[in-house]
Structures are given as structure tokens and as C-alpha cells.
Amino acid sequence: MSKKQTLLITCGALAKEMLAILKHNNLENMKVECLPAHLHNTPQLIPEAVRGKIHQHRGEYERIIVLYADCGTGGQLDKVLEEEGVERIGGTHCYELFAGHQAFADIVDVELGTFFLTDFLALHFDRLVWQGLGLDKNPRLVEIYFANYTRLLYLAQSDNPVALQNAEQAAEKLGLKFEVQHTGYGRYETFLTSI
């Protein structure tokens, strides 16, 4: 059995988008392996989880690429990847990668107190954010956790009406004004089609 050319290690929150990019661009020589999306609630665990996937699959692929941004690891993911000799897509977090570096900087310049959602986070807001932060048990925490936020910006990868409705409801629950910006797959698609 011949090796597939490239393994892409990414967050489970990006699985649907990564598979769509591969299909749309006929990138049949790439395979996606995901880590659980809930790791973003404990970003310090991401580097070693990525290392585990690298070790698990190293002999099966000619090349391994990590599609995580730093994602709150404080540079620890880059340290692991340097030790393992594996490259990653550049960026601080998926919001920057979907929006684009300059567009994201402009968004933050306009309104620093912005809480972001992607398609995945909009679709799973209740489980990952509302319950994940314990807001379901103590809704008064909303005022503490989101005191410095003024808007919720939904960075939409698709035209999913359920995700849009969920994002609007999330903004209402958090007491934030709602905005949406259609980004598509952003730098993820640009990156994958250039390798």
C-alpha cells in the first residue's frame, strides 16, 4: 500500500471546512485527522495532543502539516512542532485565519471588545460556550466573563441558516450586539491550495 502524500492534523471544529476545501479543490492526496474541538477550553493540552497524532501517523505519510494556529498555547505548539520537524499554518487563531490577517486586525481596531463565532462555534454554542463556561448553571457569570465585550461577530464560512440563527441567539444570550461577516474558508483554503 502506497503512502498518502500529506496528513493534515487539525481541530475537530474545522473538520467540515477542511474536508470541503479538499473536495472543492480535488486535493485527493491529503487526509484530515482531527483532535477534539473541546481542547480549546484547555489550550495547554493542544501541543502534546498534536505530538501524539504526529507519532501515531508519522510512518504512514510523506508529509505532515498542522492546521492549528497557536490557539492560546503561548508558543508551546511551535516548540513541539520544531522538535518534531513538522510545519503548521501561520496565525494566532482560527478567527484570524478565516478573516485574513489584515482584515482581522482591522476588525479588532474598529471594536476591540469583539467575541467571535465560526460556523462550528455557532452550531455548538450551547455545548461549547454556554455549558462549557458554566453559564447554564450560573447565568450571572455572563456579566463577569463578557463584561468587556460589546459585540458578537459571526465569521461565517457558509450560508447555513441554522448557524446564523444560533449566532444571533448567542449574541442575545450574551447581551451583545450582533454582526456577521462572510469569510468563506479564508487563509485555510489559500494555504492548502498552495502546498
C-alpha positions in Angstrom: 0.0 0.0 0.0 1.4 3.4 -1.0 1.6 6.3 1.4 -0.8 9.2 1.0 1.3 12.3 0.4 0.1 14.6 3.2 -1.6 14.3 6.6 -3.4 17.4 7.9 -3.7 17.5 11.7 -6.4 19.9 12.7 -9.0 20.8 15.3 -12.3 19.0 15.2 -14.0 22.4 15.0 -12.5 22.7 11.5 -13.2 19.2 10.1 -16.1 20.0 7.9 -14.4 23.1 6.4 -11.1 21.2 5.8 -12.9 18.3 4.1 -14.9 20.8 1.9 -11.7 22.6 0.9 -10.1 19.2 -0.1 -13.1 18.2 -2.1 -13.7 21.5 -3.8 -10.0 21.7 -4.9 -9.6 18.0 -5.7 -6.8 17.6 -3.1 -7.1 13.8 -3.0 -3.5 13.3 -1.9 -4.4 14.8 1.6 -6.1 13.3 4.6 -7.5 15.1 7.6 -7.1 13.8 11.2 -8.8 15.8 13.9 -8.3 16.3 17.6 -11.3 17.1 19.8 -12.7 20.6 19.5 -13.1 20.9 23.2 -9.3 21.1 23.6 -9.7 24.9 23.0 -11.1 25.1 26.6 -7.7 23.7 27.7 -5.2 25.0 25.1 -2.2 23.9 27.2 -3.2 20.3 26.2 -3.1 21.0 22.4 0.7 20.7 21.9 1.0 17.2 23.3 -2.2 16.1 21.7 -0.7 17.2 18.3 2.5 15.4 19.2 0.6 12.2 19.8 -1.1 12.4 16.4 2.3 13.0 14.7 3.8 10.0 16.5 0.7 7.9 15.6 0.9 8.6 11.9 4.5 9.6 11.1 5.3 6.4 9.2 2.1 6.5 7.1 2.6 9.8 5.3 5.3 11.5 3.3 4.4 14.9 4.9 2.5 16.1 8.0 1.2 19.6 8.3 -0.6 21.0 11.3 -3.6 23.3 10.6 -3.8 24.7 14.1 -2.9 28.3 14.7 -1.2 29.0 18.0 -4.7 28.7 19.6 -3.7 30.0 23.0 -0.8 27.7 23.5 1.6 30.6 24.2 4.2 29.3 21.7 4.2 25.8 23.1 2.7 24.3 19.9 5.5 25.8 17.9 8.1 24.3 20.3 6.6 20.8 19.9 6.4 21.2 16.1 10.1 22.3 15.9 11.1 19.3 18.0 9.1 17.0 15.6 10.2 18.7 12.4 6.6 19.5 11.4 5.2 22.7 9.9 2.0 24.5 10.6 -0.2 27.2 9.1 0.8 30.5 10.5 -1.5 32.5 12.6 -2.7 33.3 16.1 -6.1 31.6 16.0 -8.7 30.4 13.5 -10.6 33.7 13.6 -7.5 35.4 12.1 -7.1 32.6 9.5 -10.8 32.8 8.4 -10.9 36.6 8.2 -7.4 37.1 6.9 -4.6 38.8 8.9 -5.2 42.4 7.9 -9.0 42.1 7.9 -8.8 40.6 11.4 -6.5 43.4 12.6 -9.0 45.9 11.1 -11.9 44.2 12.9 -10.2 44.4 16.3 -9.1 48.0 15.6 -12.7 49.0 15.0 -14.1 47.3 18.1 -11.6 45.6 20.5 -14.4 44.1 22.6 -15.5 41.6 19.9 -16.4 38.0 20.7 -16.1 35.7 17.7 -18.0 32.7 16.4 -17.3 30.5 13.4 -19.8 28.1 11.8 -18.8 25.3 14.2 -19.0 27.5 17.3 -22.4 28.9 16.2 -23.8 25.4 15.7 -22.4 24.2 19.0 -22.6 27.4 21.1 -24.7 25.9 23.9 -22.4 22.9 24.5 -19.0 24.5 24.0 -19.6 28.1 25.3 -22.8 28.2 27.4 -22.3 24.9 29.1 -18.5 24.8 28.7 -18.1 28.0 30.7 -20.8 27.0 33.2 -23.2 29.8 32.1 -26.1 27.3 32.1 -25.6 26.7 35.8 -24.8 30.3 36.8 -26.0 32.8 34.1 -24.8 35.7 36.3 -21.3 34.7 35.1 -22.2 36.2 31.7 -21.8 39.7 33.2 -18.3 38.8 34.6 -17.0 36.8 31.6 -18.3 39.2 28.9 -18.1 42.5 30.7 -15.6 43.9 28.3 -17.3 42.6 25.1 -19.6 44.9 23.1 -20.4 42.7 20.1 -20.6 39.2 18.8 -19.1 38.9 15.3 -20.1 35.7 13.4 -17.4 34.9 10.9 -19.5 32.7 8.5 -17.8 30.1 6.4 -21.1 29.1 4.8 -24.6 30.2 4.2 -26.0 27.9 6.9 -29.3 29.4 8.2 -29.2 27.3 11.4 -25.7 28.6 12.2 -26.8 32.2 11.5 -29.9 31.8 13.8 -27.8 30.2 16.5 -25.2 33.0 16.3 -28.0 35.6 16.6 -29.4 33.8 19.6 -25.9 33.5 21.2 -25.5 37.3 20.9 -28.8 37.8 22.6 -27.9 35.4 25.4 -24.7 37.3 26.0 -26.3 40.7 25.7 -24.0 41.7 22.8 -24.9 43.4 19.5 -24.8 41.0 16.6 -22.9 41.3 13.3 -22.0 38.8 10.6 -19.1 38.8 8.1 -18.9 36.1 5.4 -15.3 34.9 5.2 -15.5 31.6 3.4 -12.5 29.4 4.2 -10.1 32.3 4.2 -6.4 31.5 4.6 -7.0 27.8 5.1 -8.0 27.4 1.5 -5.2 29.6 0.2 -2.7 27.7 2.3 -3.9 24.2 1.3 -4.1 25.0 -2.4 -0.6 26.4 -2.4 1.2 23.4 -0.9 
